[in-house]
Amino acid sequence: MPESKWPEKRRVQIDATMIQPPKEGKVWVYQVLDVKTRLSLASLAFSQLSSWNALHGLKAGINELNKYVSVDRFMIQSDGGSDFTSAPFQAHCKEIGDWAKCKTSHKGGMGVLERLYRTLKYEMVFRHDPQNLTELKALLQKFHLWYNTERLHAALGYQTPMQIAQQEGKMLLSA
């Protein structure tokens, strides 16, 4: 669906990337991102791709976003992977808003989330070299906190995603 046809809703992106810890084999990291604030809402690692893991990640991300801002309806963006086009995932998207299949190359597409993955891999995974799923999960928690509360983002005027979310929350409280 082209961006011009997207309804006015809060955009949340979800995708999975593969990481291969030496003692584990393939591990899939589902990442959920709020486009407006750049908050990393969920970073969850699983031993396989599945619609249930994608759904778990999305629900965790939406619950996290609801802690900071009040949102009624969402535009969920993902690629066309089978985990995102599955009936359970699509049904949940319909409950909370709409779903749009996006590409990295599309304006307003998945480029923001792909940049998050690059940061995850270069700033955490490649530097700390987690050996298994347990170590990767611990590293994801550190990444999540660092990315949201310490890393300054040029796209946010050199503020952190948490600062932007808190400013938005204050605006909602004062309205």
C-alpha positions as CSV (number, residue, x, y, z in Angstrom):
1,M,0.0,0.0,0.0
2,P,1.6,3.4,-1.0
3,E,2.3,5.8,1.9
4,S,-0.3,8.3,0.4
5,K,-3.0,5.8,1.2
6,W,-2.0,5.0,4.7
7,P,-4.6,6.2,7.3
8,E,-3.6,8.7,9.9
9,K,-2.4,6.3,12.7
10,R,0.6,5.8,14.8
11,R,3.2,3.8,12.8
12,V,4.8,0.9,14.4
13,Q,7.3,-1.3,12.5
14,I,8.2,-4.9,13.2
15,D,10.7,-7.2,11.5
16,A,13.1,-10.0,12.3
17,T,16.8,-10.4,11.6
18,M,19.0,-13.4,11.9
19,I,22.0,-13.5,14.3
20,Q,24.2,-16.6,14.5
21,P,25.8,-17.1,17.9
22,P,28.6,-19.6,17.6
23,K,27.2,-22.1,20.1
24,E,23.5,-21.8,19.0
25,G,23.1,-21.7,15.3
26,K,20.5,-19.4,13.9
27,V,18.6,-17.0,16.2
28,W,15.9,-14.6,15.1
29,V,15.6,-11.2,16.8
30,Y,12.2,-9.6,16.4
31,Q,12.4,-5.8,16.8
32,V,9.4,-3.5,17.3
33,L,9.9,0.2,16.7
34,D,7.7,3.3,17.1
35,V,8.5,5.4,14.1
36,K,7.6,8.8,15.6
37,T,9.8,8.6,18.7
38,R,12.3,6.0,17.4
39,L,11.7,4.0,20.6
40,S,12.8,0.4,20.5
41,L,9.7,-1.1,21.9
42,A,10.7,-4.7,22.0
43,S,13.8,-6.7,21.2
44,L,13.0,-10.4,21.5
45,A,15.1,-13.4,20.4
46,F,13.8,-16.8,19.4
47,S,15.3,-20.0,17.9
48,Q,12.8,-19.8,15.0
49,L,10.7,-17.5,12.9
50,S,7.0,-18.1,13.6
51,S,3.7,-16.2,13.5
52,W,3.3,-16.7,17.2
53,N,6.8,-15.2,17.9
54,A,6.0,-12.3,15.7
55,L,2.6,-11.8,17.4
56,H,4.3,-12.0,20.8
57,G,6.8,-9.4,19.8
58,L,4.1,-7.0,18.4
59,K,2.0,-7.3,21.5
60,A,5.0,-6.6,23.8
61,G,5.9,-3.6,21.7
62,I,2.4,-2.1,21.7
63,N,2.2,-2.7,25.5
64,E,5.5,-0.8,25.9
65,L,4.4,2.1,23.8
66,N,1.1,2.4,25.7
67,K,3.2,3.1,28.8
68,Y,4.4,6.4,27.3
69,V,1.7,7.7,25.0
70,S,-2.0,7.3,24.5
71,V,-2.7,5.7,21.1
72,D,-6.0,4.3,19.9
73,R,-5.2,2.8,16.5
74,F,-1.9,1.7,14.9
75,M,-0.5,1.3,11.4
76,I,1.6,-1.8,11.7
77,Q,4.4,-2.0,9.1
78,S,6.3,-5.1,8.2
79,D,7.7,-6.9,5.2
80,G,5.7,-9.7,3.6
81,G,7.2,-12.6,5.5
82,S,5.0,-15.5,6.4
83,D,5.2,-14.7,10.1
84,F,3.6,-11.3,9.4
85,T,1.1,-12.4,6.8
86,S,-0.2,-15.3,9.0
87,A,-3.8,-15.3,10.1
88,P,-3.1,-14.8,13.8
89,F,-0.8,-11.9,13.2
90,Q,-3.1,-10.3,10.7
91,A,-6.1,-10.7,13.0
92,H,-4.3,-8.9,15.8
93,C,-3.3,-6.1,13.4
94,K,-7.0,-5.6,12.5
95,E,-7.9,-5.5,16.2
96,I,-5.5,-2.6,16.8
97,G,-5.5,-0.8,13.5
98,D,-4.2,-1.6,10.0
99,W,-1.3,-3.5,8.5
100,A,0.9,-2.4,5.6
101,K,3.5,-4.4,3.7
102,C,6.5,-2.2,3.2
103,K,9.9,-2.4,1.7
104,T,13.1,-0.7,2.9
105,S,13.3,1.3,-0.4
106,H,9.8,2.8,-0.1
107,K,9.5,6.3,1.3
108,G,8.2,5.9,4.8
109,G,9.1,2.2,4.6
110,M,11.1,-0.1,6.7
111,G,14.4,1.9,6.5
112,V,14.1,3.2,10.0
113,L,13.9,-0.3,11.4
114,E,16.7,-1.6,9.2
115,R,18.9,1.3,10.6
116,L,18.0,0.1,14.1
117,Y,19.2,-3.4,13.1
118,R,22.5,-2.0,11.8
119,T,23.0,-0.2,15.2
120,L,22.1,-3.4,17.1
121,K,24.6,-5.5,15.2
122,Y,27.5,-3.0,15.0
123,E,27.2,-1.5,18.4
124,M,26.3,-4.6,20.4
125,V,26.4,-8.0,18.7
126,F,29.7,-7.6,16.8
127,R,31.4,-6.0,19.8
128,H,30.2,-8.3,22.5
129,D,30.0,-11.6,20.4
130,P,27.2,-13.4,22.3
131,Q,27.9,-17.2,22.3
132,N,24.3,-18.5,22.7
133,L,20.7,-17.5,23.0
134,T,20.9,-16.7,26.7
135,E,23.8,-14.3,26.2
136,L,22.1,-12.7,23.2
137,K,18.9,-12.1,25.3
138,A,20.9,-10.4,28.0
139,L,22.7,-8.3,25.4
140,L,19.3,-7.3,23.9
141,Q,18.2,-5.9,27.2
142,K,21.3,-3.8,27.5
143,F,20.8,-2.6,23.9
144,H,17.2,-1.8,24.4
145,L,18.0,0.4,27.4
146,W,21.1,2.0,25.8
147,Y,19.3,2.7,22.5
148,N,16.3,4.3,24.2
149,T,17.9,6.3,26.9
150,E,21.5,7.1,25.9
151,R,22.0,7.0,22.2
152,L,21.4,10.4,20.6
153,H,19.5,10.4,17.3
154,A,20.2,13.0,14.6
155,A,16.6,12.5,13.3
156,L,15.3,13.5,16.7
157,G,17.4,16.7,17.0
158,Y,20.1,14.8,19.0
159,Q,17.8,13.7,21.7
160,T,17.1,10.1,22.9
161,P,13.9,8.3,21.9
162,M,12.9,8.3,25.6
163,Q,13.2,12.1,25.7
164,I,10.9,12.4,22.7
165,A,8.4,10.0,24.2
166,Q,8.5,11.8,27.6
167,Q,7.9,15.2,25.8
168,E,4.9,13.7,24.0
169,G,3.6,12.2,27.2
170,K,3.8,15.6,28.9
171,M,2.0,17.3,26.0
172,L,-0.8,14.7,26.4
173,L,-1.0,15.3,30.2
174,S,-1.2,19.1,29.8
175,A,-4.0,18.9,27.1
